[in-house]
Amino acid sequence: MNQEFTAPAYQDRSLGDVLPAVARAMGIDAGFHETSLALPEARRYVVFLIDGLGYELLRDHPEDAPFLHALLDGQEPATVGVPSTTATSLTSLGTALTPGSHGIVGFTTRIPGTDEVLNHLLWDKKIDARDWQPNPTAFGRLAAAGVHTTVVNKREFAGSGLTVAGNRGAEFVRADRVGERLAAVAAASARTPSLTYMYDGDLDWTGHRYGVASEHWKQQLYIIDAAAEHLRETLPADTRIVVVADHGMVDSPLEHRIDLDEHTELQDGLVVFAGEARFRHLYCRSGAVDDVAATWSAFLGDRAEVVTRDDALARGWFGSLAPDVRPRLGDVMVACRGDFAVMSVSAFPYEARLVGLHGSLTSAEMLIPVLVA
């Protein structure tokens, strides 16, 4: 079992550095932080995010993604933030901020002052996304600097909490099918200067449902690869395309899954159980943090890294931290190693039906491609 974790490369070569790098390549000053990520000069950029396409997965499937795999040559991977999950990563891309700054610090997190959990993909109408994530987005900053900024995504995501948190300030174009999305990208990116962002979640869905070792996943990768190649062939040569991802994925076998419901000793001292199967946020009763951390650490051993909030912050997992984000983080966090997972069938029954998982700090989950076409 690989015991090493991959640290996030914030403000260096991470997902949150992509739009600052695009702005610099376009010659636009939108007040972003400096980054070592360098992109070729162009006045029109398309950012194509393929949900779930980790660097190692692409590296290991040359036959299933010949176009994208060829672009890997000579390109170093970037990292996502912590946890390596869609809601956190999409907001990091859209805001150019660290998770500790934008505040979307997990798939699910505790709503401070309550025992309720906010699911950042489904959201909760009681929570105003502009209050939960009050920072200007990178899309909005680019638009204010005179860039035609467009988000192309499924109709169901228009106006969602996550879209408002990470994409507000851009024109949202509703497009459900691949052909719709490609046509919308071609139209939006014809303007100068322009940034057009396209999201595709089908590969991630397939990996969750069938696993990344499945034939289903390989076939879906082939379809996505063909779409990326078609996009390059149809757009003008002076329009640059950057292909990125929001995390990788690992398949977790049933025998490597721990169900909290079956281990009452792990429930002692807990008030709220959140996060996701590969990265758990544990919220504890007053005075119980050390006991909870010790109990979980002894039980899981080398199957996971169990850390307190202060330890996680000291390691830089969440980058710079806004004061109101701190209580959203678990008092104790559990980052799984290898292909292990921590479930609660009663609290999160749908997770038990998933094959592919992500969220932790293994290289398979943390490393993503940044491909320029």
Protein Blocks (a to p, Z undefined) as FASTA:
>chain_A
ZZbdcddfehiagfklmmmmmmmmnopaehiacdfbdcdddfbdcddddehiafklmmmm
mmlmmmlmmmmgopacddddddddfklmmmmmmnopafklnopacfbdcdehiabdcdfk
lopfklcfklmmmcccfklmmmmnopacdddddfklgopaklmmmmgoiacdddfbfklm
mmmmmmmmmpccdddddddfklmmmmmmnopkbmklmmmmmmmmmmmmmmmmmpcfklcc
ddddfbdcddddfklcccfklmmklmgopabdghjfklccddddehilmmmmmmmmmmnm
mmbccddfklmmmnomnopadfklmmmpcfbdcddehjbccddfklmmmlmmpmbdchia
cfklmpccdddZZ
